[in-house]
Amino acid sequence: MKAGAFLLLFLLVLGLFGNFMPQTQCLTLANSEVDTVEGNSNIVNLLHQTKTFVGVAGRIWVFYAEGITDSHIYYKTSLDGSIWSERNTLLTHLYITGEAFSIAYDGTNFNFACWDDPNPNTLFRQGTPQTDGTIAWATDWQAIEGLENQGQTDIHVDSDGFPWIIIKNGTEVITVYKSSTKNGTWTTASGFPYYFEDGSDCDLLPLSEGKMYIFRMGNPLNVLTGTLWDGLSWGSNETLVSNDAPSDPPYLWAGYSAFAINDDIYVAAYVSPDANWNTTQIVMRKRTYGVGWGNFYSVTPVITDDSISRRPIACNLYNAEVFWVFWVENSKIMYRRGTPENWGDTNSKLLTESESEINILNFNFAFNKTTICLVYGLYISSNTIKIAVINSFFQSETLESYNDQLITNNNPYIQDATDIITSLVYASNTLSLTVSAASCTIITTKVYCGDLQKTKSVRGLHSTGTWTYDDNTKILSLTDTHSSSLTFTVSWSGSASGKYALTVQVSANLFPCSAVVQIQNVNQTTDLLGRTHWLLPYGSYDLQAYYGEQKQSMTVMLNEDKTVGFNFTVLPKPPNFTPLILILVVIVAGLMVYLFFSRRH
């Protein structure tokens, strides 16, 4: 009884408060603590330096610095994002912070670069990650001759596998080095080092065919510039964000990040539309390869306070059409998902720390086709910082592989998905897929139909769900709102006319009845089972059903074969006692006649 009463009370409370809980889109997260260190806010800085990796040798890898107690660089690994290995020491030093080291993964090896404090050198090392969480080193740490370093250090690997190192030496001079070898031994390539004297912050973005794009920020103040390396030489300087009035481009406020798709570059920047820094926002800008930089588009609305982090993170995950931007706002990690031109109207919350005194310091970021992983630091006390990981698993490797097979065999395949696809099967001209998303989430899934072209039917959509087909791109778009998972069945078999079967069931008091159904001024009478059958093209239809003097109506969106129903409530008629009275009168009269004649005898 007590257990039952408690369950009833719990359900009652859930029912009372469930309607008041905010329905916000969110990633499915696992949140786990990695380590607690004595350090400063730069344990995992900077955001454009990669210190987190997912799916490498089947593990998540987190690299971080502890800059107070022992000033070492450590790393931990995890198979599932919740259980972490013991500390592994990467490098011991007198003083080190997060911005002084960086790691690049080339698909086989980790490539490390680090400031050799207190010496003005840069160290390089290469090693292969192992499935047990260790690293098999190719060589020992190597000091790169002539690369004087006094702080920020970044390393990247170009599309040909050659490592690049870019450093800021503290005097607004940025130095770029490239190695001509990729076997673990650094050999400086001809034409390098190359110097840029116009920035206090820097980053490299690898493109295809050995090309690189370099970003510099801060000299002059609040300007973001970039230069393309085309594989042979440097191009001219390009201004991405300026400090010139009027505010187009707007003023940069110490934050940007970038990614590339097919050599087109997308940059998210934290800017101020006015010269007095009274308002701020996050914007995105695209550089089309061979054309140049385009317009600015707003990711977030303009706000009047400095609650947003100064460095957003931008990326694309499972596909090339849906982008993500993450940032810190009022100690919360927020994000938006959209396209460069359209980012929606609301922010979504990724992580909230309930205690007001705990402040998110910074976070580092990694992703691949299956997982997004963010590492963040939180103050516990004046010098103690907790490092934790949040991760979300997207499409599984099996689904990715299966989708790739569909592409290879010229079958219909998933061209884009805004949420998690948990199953995918194609056979006999029918594609079945199950999509999972958060409660009240509007999902959009795009299917490339190829030679099969327009589908004959789509099953599984809610009444508010829709699908559209683009004859030019041969893409079928499915849009629906759901609370858990939805299974869609897309079929290219059936009527060559492309029409859909509509069955209308009519009942009276839940029993099949004879009635008339009208669609577009055409009448049909129900059969012995109370049904009418229609074959109609895609569209919205008004239905009327007539039973006796009663009429009912409904509107049906016909985007698949459907069965709909009407049910009429028929009240019983008042009883008619006249026949019964007549029968009684006859019986009484007969009885009286019988008694009369029986007395005479």
Phi, psi and omega per residue, in radians:
M1 nan -0.761 -3.117
K2 -1.109 -0.744 3.137
A3 -1.099 -0.734 -3.140
G4 -1.134 -0.703 3.133
A5 -1.131 -0.709 3.119
F6 -1.103 -0.738 3.130
L7 -1.106 -0.749 3.125
L8 -1.073 -0.742 3.117
L9 -1.110 -0.723 3.134
F10 -1.075 -0.799 -3.140
L11 -1.129 -0.640 3.114
L12 -1.107 -0.818 3.122
V13 -1.091 -0.724 3.125
L14 -1.090 -0.702 3.128
G15 -1.175 -0.642 -3.131
L16 -1.196 -0.715 -3.018
F17 -1.711 -0.257 -3.085
G18 -1.051 -0.650 -3.103
N19 -1.239 -0.270 -3.117
F20 -1.723 -0.043 -3.138
M21 -1.367 2.335 -3.111
P22 -1.139 2.358 3.104
Q23 -1.694 1.625 -3.121
T24 -2.006 2.566 3.052
Q25 -1.213 2.435 -3.137
C26 -2.667 2.684 3.022
L27 -1.345 2.617 3.033
T28 -1.366 1.969 -2.930
L29 -1.991 2.538 2.858
A30 -1.993 2.289 -3.029
N31 -2.127 2.113 -3.101
S32 -2.488 2.585 3.128
E33 -1.470 2.293 -3.139
V34 -1.581 -0.878 -3.052
D35 -2.895 2.873 2.989
T36 -2.154 2.224 -3.028
V37 -2.265 2.805 2.970
E38 -1.662 1.841 -3.065
G39 -2.821 -2.963 3.112
N40 -1.970 -2.975 -3.013
S41 -1.221 -0.127 -3.063
N42 -1.685 0.418 -3.070
I43 -1.037 -0.639 -3.140
V44 -2.182 0.232 3.071
N45 -1.168 2.832 -0.158
L46 -1.632 2.909 -3.027
L47 -1.115 -0.606 -3.137
H48 -1.460 -0.052 2.977
Q49 -1.534 2.312 -3.097
T50 -1.517 2.116 3.084
K51 -2.303 0.079 -3.132
T52 -2.277 2.360 -3.096
F53 -2.380 2.473 3.119
V54 -2.177 2.505 3.090
G55 1.318 0.157 3.125
V56 -1.535 2.101 -3.068
A57 0.910 0.595 3.090
G58 1.283 0.289 -3.055
R59 -2.334 2.865 2.878
I60 -1.683 2.304 -3.115
W61 -2.066 2.276 3.107
V62 -2.189 2.140 3.096
F63 -1.931 2.432 -3.078
Y64 -2.719 2.822 -3.119
A65 -1.952 2.644 2.995
E66 -2.164 1.853 -2.890
G67 -1.753 0.219 -3.115
I68 -2.083 -0.981 -3.025
T69 -1.261 -0.968 -3.054
D70 -2.265 -0.163 3.095
S71 0.967 0.805 3.084
H72 -1.818 2.875 2.976
I73 -1.880 2.210 -3.106
Y74 -2.075 2.919 2.925
Y75 -2.578 2.648 3.032
K76 -2.300 2.737 3.133
T77 -2.277 2.813 3.125
S78 -2.630 2.512 3.076
L79 -1.457 -0.499 -3.022
D80 -2.225 0.000 -3.132
G81 1.448 0.061 3.137
S82 -2.163 -0.659 3.112
I83 -1.816 2.170 -3.003
W84 -2.003 2.630 3.120
S85 -1.257 3.055 2.982
E86 -1.232 2.885 3.079
R87 -1.070 2.387 2.958
N88 -2.027 2.267 -3.120
T89 -1.508 2.145 3.104
L90 -1.582 -0.717 -3.084
L91 -2.777 2.390 3.039
T92 -1.820 2.411 -3.073
H93 -2.636 2.889 3.105
L94 -1.269 -0.686 -3.127
Y95 -2.673 2.250 3.131
I96 -2.647 2.530 3.022
T97 -2.244 2.984 -3.068
G98 -1.041 -0.648 -3.074
E99 -1.255 -0.200 -3.066
A100 -1.533 -0.046 3.094
F101 -2.453 2.723 -3.095
S102 -2.663 2.720 -3.118
I103 -2.321 2.487 3.042
A104 -2.251 2.406 3.111
Y105 -1.907 2.214 -3.063
D106 -1.759 0.235 -3.095
G107 1.736 -0.331 3.096
T108 -2.281 -0.761 -3.013
N109 -2.127 2.631 2.853
F110 -1.455 2.360 3.024
N111 -2.042 2.136 -3.043
F112 -1.928 2.496 2.986
A113 -2.381 2.441 -3.066
C114 -2.647 2.554 3.028
W115 -1.238 2.235 -3.103
D116 -1.529 1.012 -3.140
D117 -1.124 2.408 0.132
P118 -1.557 0.114 3.118
N119 -1.432 2.546 -3.116
P120 -1.438 0.900 -3.107
N121 -2.126 2.948 3.029
T122 -2.091 2.315 -3.137
L123 -1.746 2.546 3.121
F124 -2.318 2.502 3.072
R125 -2.733 2.592 -3.140
Q126 -2.239 2.433 3.118
G127 -2.678 2.745 -3.106
T128 -1.769 2.125 3.114
P129 -1.183 2.437 -3.119
Q130 -1.893 2.765 -3.113
T131 -1.161 -0.336 3.116
D132 -1.545 0.074 3.106
G133 1.596 0.097 3.074
T134 -1.717 3.037 3.129
I135 -2.191 2.192 3.089
A136 -1.593 1.915 -3.004
W137 -1.425 2.422 3.060
A138 -1.392 -0.697 -3.140
T139 -2.554 3.055 3.015
D140 -1.409 3.082 3.063
W141 -1.046 2.388 -3.093
Q142 -2.143 2.193 3.068
A143 -1.428 2.207 -3.125
I144 -1.446 2.036 -3.052
E145 -1.122 2.291 3.042
G146 1.464 -0.127 -3.125
L147 -1.617 1.459 -3.119
E148 -1.280 2.324 -3.002
N149 -2.322 2.423 3.099
Q150 -2.356 0.376 -3.138
G151 2.944 -2.104 -2.995
Q152 -0.972 2.281 -3.106
T153 -2.333 2.228 3.110
D154 -2.225 2.501 3.051
I155 -2.273 2.459 3.095
H156 -2.455 2.780 3.087
V157 -2.076 2.248 -3.113
D158 -1.357 3.077 -3.051
S159 -1.154 -0.276 3.088
D160 -1.608 -0.036 3.089
G161 1.633 0.113 -3.120
F162 -1.605 2.301 -3.139
P163 -1.332 2.509 3.043
W164 -2.136 2.492 3.042
I165 -2.194 2.347 3.098
I166 -2.228 2.299 -3.094
I167 -2.342 2.700 3.029
K168 -1.907 2.162 -3.012
N169 -1.685 0.177 3.063
G170 1.582 -0.095 -3.130
T171 -2.079 0.529 -3.125
E172 1.085 0.385 3.055
V173 -1.936 2.218 3.135
I174 -1.876 2.271 -3.089
T175 -2.002 2.304 -3.142
V176 -2.004 2.219 3.088
Y177 -2.089 2.553 3.032
K178 -2.312 2.462 3.070
S179 -1.687 2.466 3.098
S180 -1.570 -0.025 3.090
T181 -2.175 2.755 -3.110
K182 -2.391 0.531 -3.106
N183 -1.807 0.191 -3.131
G184 1.820 -0.264 3.060
T185 -1.820 2.231 -3.106
W186 -1.402 2.243 3.028
T187 -2.311 1.981 -3.061
T188 -1.141 2.250 -3.109
A189 -1.283 2.743 3.098
S190 -1.106 2.421 -3.121
G191 1.582 -0.039 3.130
F192 -2.146 2.635 0.158
P193 -1.312 2.772 3.080
Y194 -2.140 2.434 -2.996
Y195 -2.006 2.411 2.981
F196 -2.102 2.256 -3.090
E197 -1.927 0.727 -3.085
D198 -2.453 0.676 3.126
G199 -2.915 2.634 3.049
S200 -1.962 -0.024 3.078
D201 -2.476 2.524 -2.997
C202 -2.613 2.764 3.087
D203 -2.830 2.710 3.086
L204 -2.058 2.524 3.096
L205 -2.200 1.940 3.123
P206 -1.178 2.432 3.045
L207 -2.086 -2.911 -3.113
S208 -1.446 2.850 3.019
E209 0.936 0.678 3.072
G210 1.358 0.087 -3.130
K211 -1.360 2.678 3.092
M212 -2.415 2.637 3.008
Y213 -2.166 2.242 -3.124
I214 -1.848 2.355 3.062
F215 -1.893 2.420 3.025
R216 -2.325 2.490 -3.089
M217 -2.394 2.422 2.878
G218 1.944 -0.093 3.109
N219 -2.435 1.780 0.032
P220 -1.203 2.960 -3.030
L221 -1.011 2.434 3.016
N222 1.133 0.539 3.081
V223 -2.100 2.374 3.052
L224 -2.021 2.099 -3.134
T225 -2.103 2.849 3.123
G226 -2.601 2.741 3.137
T227 -2.506 2.411 -3.123
L228 -1.660 2.295 2.906
W229 -1.718 2.001 -3.018
D230 -1.527 0.169 -3.106
G231 1.825 -0.317 3.135
L232 -2.217 -0.632 -3.067
S233 -2.712 2.897 3.106
W234 -1.477 2.472 3.068
G235 -1.541 -2.901 3.139
S236 -1.406 2.752 3.119
N237 -1.249 2.469 -3.131
E238 -2.180 2.350 3.137
T239 -1.612 2.054 3.115
L240 -1.568 -0.827 3.114
V241 -2.339 2.325 -3.008
S242 -2.012 2.951 2.999
N243 -1.968 0.274 3.140
D244 -1.529 2.442 3.007
A245 -1.451 2.591 -0.050
P246 -1.244 3.086 -2.931
S247 -1.476 0.857 3.007
D248 -2.458 1.708 0.098
P249 -1.210 2.734 -3.136
P250 -1.317 3.082 3.119
Y251 -1.390 2.309 3.092
L252 -1.385 2.419 3.103
W253 -2.090 1.229 2.899
A254 0.994 0.550 3.115
G255 -2.791 2.309 3.082
Y256 -2.821 2.821 2.945
S257 -2.706 2.804 -3.008
A258 -2.571 2.707 2.967
F259 -2.559 2.914 -3.062
A260 -2.285 2.543 3.007
I261 -2.306 2.034 -3.137
N262 0.912 0.738 3.112
D263 1.245 -0.003 2.948
D264 -1.475 2.322 -3.026
I265 -1.873 2.372 3.090
Y266 -2.086 2.204 -3.113
V267 -2.104 2.240 2.969
A268 -1.807 2.288 -3.076
A269 -2.353 2.537 3.059
Y270 -1.641 2.014 -2.954
V271 -2.310 2.972 2.994
S272 -2.141 2.183 3.127
P273 -1.210 -0.228 -3.118
D274 -2.194 2.756 -3.034
A275 -1.270 -0.293 -3.092
N276 -1.666 0.046 3.094
W277 1.073 0.550 3.104
N278 -1.370 -0.409 -3.136
T279 -2.347 2.660 3.137
T280 -2.461 2.824 3.049
Q281 -2.893 2.953 3.027
I282 -1.823 2.301 -3.134
V283 -2.186 2.865 3.052
M284 -2.248 2.536 3.107
R285 -2.427 2.506 -3.090
K286 -1.995 2.380 2.987
R287 -1.875 1.980 3.098
T288 -1.470 2.180 -3.064
Y289 -1.063 2.299 -3.129
G290 1.468 -0.131 -3.124
V291 -2.037 -0.961 -3.126
G292 2.241 -2.933 -3.061
W293 -1.426 2.422 3.132
G294 -1.747 -2.684 -3.061
N295 -1.347 2.887 3.001
F296 -1.557 2.458 3.050
Y297 -2.209 2.440 -3.098
S298 -1.357 2.187 2.996
V299 -1.520 -0.793 3.077
T300 -2.089 2.737 3.070
P301 -1.222 2.873 3.084
V302 -1.240 2.307 3.090
I303 -2.111 2.885 -3.042
T304 -1.924 0.311 3.073
D305 -2.400 3.019 -3.069
D306 -1.789 0.854 -3.082
S307 -1.554 -0.216 -3.104
I308 -1.545 2.483 3.054
S309 -1.042 2.653 -3.072
R310 -1.490 0.057 3.121
R311 -2.473 1.729 3.079
P312 -1.333 2.808 3.035
I313 -2.002 2.236 3.115
A314 -2.072 2.518 3.139
C315 -2.823 2.902 2.868
N316 -2.083 2.520 -3.023
L317 -1.905 -1.789 -2.991
Y318 -1.140 -0.522 -3.035
N319 -2.424 3.079 -3.055
A320 -1.698 0.112 -3.063
E321 -1.984 -0.366 -3.140
V322 -1.919 2.139 -3.091
F323 -1.919 2.809 3.140
W324 -2.283 2.494 3.004
V325 -2.290 2.216 3.127
F326 -1.985 2.570 3.059
W327 -2.767 2.904 3.074
V328 -1.756 2.279 3.136
E329 -2.444 2.067 -3.115
N330 0.888 0.831 3.092
S331 1.173 0.289 3.086
K332 -2.101 2.492 3.024
I333 -1.489 2.091 -3.105
M334 -1.974 2.836 3.063
Y335 -2.680 2.771 2.955
R336 -2.321 2.632 3.122
R337 -2.174 2.344 -3.121
G338 -3.130 -2.687 3.077
T339 -2.063 2.907 -3.128
P340 -0.967 -0.545 -3.099
E341 -1.618 -0.329 -3.023
N342 -2.487 2.010 -3.102
W343 -2.027 0.252 3.089
G344 1.320 -3.005 -3.027
D345 -1.982 -0.130 -3.048
T346 -2.312 2.617 3.004
N347 -1.560 2.627 3.047
S348 -2.013 2.542 -3.058
K349 -1.681 2.256 3.141
L350 -1.684 -0.621 -3.077
L351 -2.702 2.397 3.088
T352 -2.258 2.269 2.997
E353 -1.712 2.082 -3.021
S354 -1.216 -0.569 -3.107
E355 -1.354 2.184 -3.046
S356 -1.161 -0.459 -3.086
E357 -1.388 -0.236 3.108
I358 -1.520 2.257 -3.054
N359 -2.184 2.255 3.063
I360 -1.217 2.097 -3.074
L361 -1.404 -0.984 -3.124
N362 -2.851 2.994 3.092
F363 -2.571 2.656 3.096
N364 -2.011 2.860 -2.804
F365 -2.535 2.460 3.031
A366 -2.623 2.675 3.112
F367 -2.759 2.734 2.884
N368 -2.464 -2.820 -3.070
K369 -1.225 -0.297 -3.062
T370 -1.942 -0.406 -2.962
T371 -2.499 2.511 2.919
I372 -2.015 2.391 -3.064
C373 -2.423 2.213 3.086
L374 -2.132 2.341 3.064
V375 -1.881 2.277 -3.109
Y376 -2.285 2.706 3.120
G377 -1.968 2.464 3.135
L378 -2.274 2.373 2.993
Y379 -1.192 2.283 2.957
I380 -1.809 -0.783 3.013
S381 -2.426 -2.867 -3.038
S382 -1.040 -0.634 -3.099
N383 -2.148 -0.106 -3.064
T384 -1.657 2.282 -3.074
I385 -2.243 2.333 3.056
K386 -1.673 2.313 3.050
I387 -1.838 2.249 3.140
A388 -2.378 2.860 -3.086
V389 -2.184 2.389 2.916
I390 -2.088 2.368 -3.108
N391 -2.479 2.648 3.115
S392 -2.370 2.279 -3.094
F393 -1.677 2.189 3.141
F394 -1.711 -2.435 -3.082
Q395 -1.036 2.420 3.133
S396 -1.296 2.785 3.121
E397 -1.078 -0.584 3.131
T398 -1.100 -0.786 3.114
L399 -1.129 -0.709 3.096
E400 -1.026 -0.785 -3.126
S401 -1.120 -0.728 -3.130
Y402 -1.155 -0.727 3.098
N403 -1.083 -0.695 3.096
D404 -1.088 -0.639 3.096
Q405 -1.136 -0.694 3.102
L406 -1.076 -0.721 3.113
I407 -1.100 -0.817 -3.100
T408 -1.056 -0.680 -3.092
N409 -1.546 0.190 3.103
N410 1.036 0.602 3.053
N411 -1.708 2.850 3.044
P412 -1.001 2.441 -3.108
Y413 -2.533 2.929 3.132
I414 -1.339 1.997 3.137
Q415 -1.553 -0.449 -3.098
D416 -2.861 2.474 3.078
A417 -2.565 2.214 -3.141
T418 -1.428 -0.223 -3.120
D419 -2.411 -3.056 -2.966
I420 -1.321 2.224 3.001
I421 -1.697 2.067 -3.054
T422 -1.713 -0.310 3.052
S423 -2.648 2.652 -3.079
L424 -2.700 2.069 -3.127
V425 -2.407 2.341 3.053
Y426 -2.238 2.204 3.095
A427 -2.835 2.510 3.048
S428 0.916 0.864 3.102
N429 1.053 0.474 3.119
T430 -2.336 2.254 3.104
L431 -1.951 2.122 3.094
S432 -1.982 2.302 3.133
L433 -2.494 2.513 3.090
T434 -1.995 2.236 -3.096
V435 -2.011 2.331 3.128
S436 -2.034 2.410 3.140
A437 -2.711 2.976 -3.141
A438 -1.212 2.852 -3.122
S439 -1.008 2.403 3.077
C440 1.098 0.417 -3.139
T441 -1.534 2.363 3.014
I442 -1.522 2.043 -3.096
I443 -1.854 2.600 3.042
T444 -2.312 2.169 3.112
T445 -2.155 2.274 -3.110
K446 -1.959 2.287 -3.130
V447 -2.030 2.187 3.044
Y448 -1.453 2.075 -2.999
C449 -1.559 -0.349 3.078
G450 1.068 -2.415 -3.067
D451 -1.185 -0.365 3.111
L452 -1.237 -0.388 3.096
Q453 1.007 -2.445 -2.954
K454 -1.166 2.352 -3.140
T455 -1.218 2.680 3.092
K456 -1.508 -0.555 -3.131
S457 -2.738 2.673 3.051
V458 -2.307 2.130 3.129
R459 -1.987 2.617 3.062
G460 1.912 -0.184 3.126
L461 -1.304 2.539 2.971
H462 -1.201 2.991 -3.135
S463 -1.078 -0.480 3.117
T464 -1.575 -0.124 -3.136
G465 -1.302 2.680 -3.128
T466 -2.392 2.766 2.957
W467 -2.416 2.565 3.129
T468 -2.354 2.680 3.124
Y469 -2.226 2.288 3.119
D470 -1.767 1.993 -3.103
D471 -1.129 -0.510 -3.097
N472 -1.312 -0.803 -3.092
T473 -1.608 -0.208 -3.087
K474 1.060 0.598 -3.113
I475 -1.914 2.243 3.050
L476 -1.698 2.163 -3.121
S477 -1.900 2.154 3.104
L478 -1.888 2.187 3.141
T479 -2.237 2.272 -3.118
D480 -2.729 2.820 3.066
T481 -2.033 2.281 -3.087
H482 -2.592 3.008 -3.054
S483 -1.909 -0.297 3.126
S484 -2.492 -1.676 3.128
S485 -2.232 2.658 3.116
L486 -2.246 2.429 3.051
T487 -1.942 2.102 3.116
F488 -1.814 2.458 3.036
T489 -2.121 1.989 -3.121
V490 -1.857 2.145 -3.059
S491 -2.143 2.424 3.055
W492 -1.875 0.157 3.075
S493 -1.710 2.900 3.090
G494 2.037 -2.723 -3.056
S495 -1.058 2.303 3.118
A496 -1.187 -0.323 -3.129
S497 -1.311 -0.242 -3.106
G498 1.359 0.271 3.139
K499 -1.569 2.887 -3.073
Y500 -2.084 2.539 3.138
A501 -1.469 2.209 3.097
L502 -2.078 2.096 3.078
T503 -1.896 2.233 3.138
V504 -1.977 2.063 3.141
Q505 -1.774 2.243 3.128
V506 -2.080 2.298 -3.135
S507 -2.305 2.719 2.998
A508 -2.164 2.095 -3.039
N509 0.918 0.685 3.071
L510 1.271 0.129 3.064
F511 -1.917 2.431 3.118
P512 -0.943 2.482 -3.081
C513 -2.467 2.925 3.068
S514 -1.534 2.105 -3.090
A515 -2.601 3.049 3.115
V516 -2.040 2.262 3.087
V517 -1.950 2.335 -3.110
Q518 -2.132 2.242 3.044
I519 -2.332 2.143 3.136
Q520 0.916 0.810 3.087
N521 1.122 0.291 3.045
V522 -1.906 2.253 -3.077
N523 -1.817 2.471 2.970
Q524 -2.343 2.469 3.065
T525 -1.673 2.409 -3.093
T526 -1.133 2.680 3.092
D527 -1.447 -2.941 -3.083
L528 -1.118 -0.394 3.117
L529 -1.669 0.167 3.097
G530 1.329 0.489 -3.049
R531 -2.129 2.648 2.908
T532 -2.196 2.663 -3.056
H533 -2.198 2.338 -3.087
W534 -2.305 2.660 3.024
L535 -2.239 1.882 -2.960
L536 -2.295 2.670 3.071
P537 -1.314 2.952 3.114
Y538 -0.962 2.385 3.092
G539 2.752 -3.115 3.129
S540 -1.812 2.335 -3.049
Y541 -2.274 2.456 3.020
D542 -1.663 2.184 -3.104
L543 -1.956 2.427 3.010
Q544 -2.222 2.439 3.065
A545 -2.163 2.353 -3.104
Y546 -2.091 2.198 3.072
Y547 -2.328 1.896 -3.039
G548 1.079 -2.202 3.120
E549 -1.643 0.039 -3.106
Q550 -1.639 2.673 3.124
K551 -2.460 2.406 3.016
Q552 -2.283 2.666 -3.089
S553 -2.361 2.711 2.993
M554 -2.763 2.795 3.062
T555 -1.979 2.318 -3.087
V556 -2.129 2.251 2.984
M557 -1.556 1.922 -3.051
L558 -1.669 1.658 3.076
N559 -2.131 0.171 3.106
E560 -2.907 2.974 3.013
D561 -1.110 2.275 -3.054
K562 -2.402 2.720 2.964
T563 -2.193 2.205 3.117
V564 -2.190 2.863 -3.067
G565 -2.473 2.618 2.968
F566 -2.044 2.534 3.042
N567 -2.371 2.096 3.132
F568 -1.688 2.437 3.068
T569 -1.693 2.072 -3.101
V570 -1.937 2.065 3.133
L571 -1.420 2.472 3.122
P572 -1.167 2.508 3.125
K573 -1.326 2.673 3.084
P574 -1.040 2.504 -3.102
P575 -1.139 2.500 3.105
N576 -1.837 1.896 -3.062
F577 -1.557 -0.073 -3.069
T578 -0.994 -0.870 3.122
P579 -1.046 -0.672 -3.135
L580 -1.129 -0.699 3.131
I581 -1.124 -0.734 3.135
L582 -1.076 -0.738 3.128
I583 -1.087 -0.750 3.136
L584 -1.107 -0.704 3.127
V585 -1.079 -0.762 3.134
V586 -1.096 -0.733 -3.123
I587 -1.133 -0.783 -3.128
V588 -1.122 -0.728 -3.141
A589 -1.111 -0.755 3.123
G590 -1.098 -0.672 3.136
L591 -1.134 -0.697 -3.140
M592 -1.150 -0.713 3.122
V593 -1.095 -0.749 -3.141
Y594 -1.058 -0.796 -3.126
L595 -1.117 -0.658 -3.112
F596 -1.092 -0.854 -3.089
F597 -1.284 -0.510 -3.142
S598 -1.205 -0.510 3.125
R599 -1.282 -0.578 -3.114
R600 -1.210 -0.420 3.116
H601 -1.653 nan nan
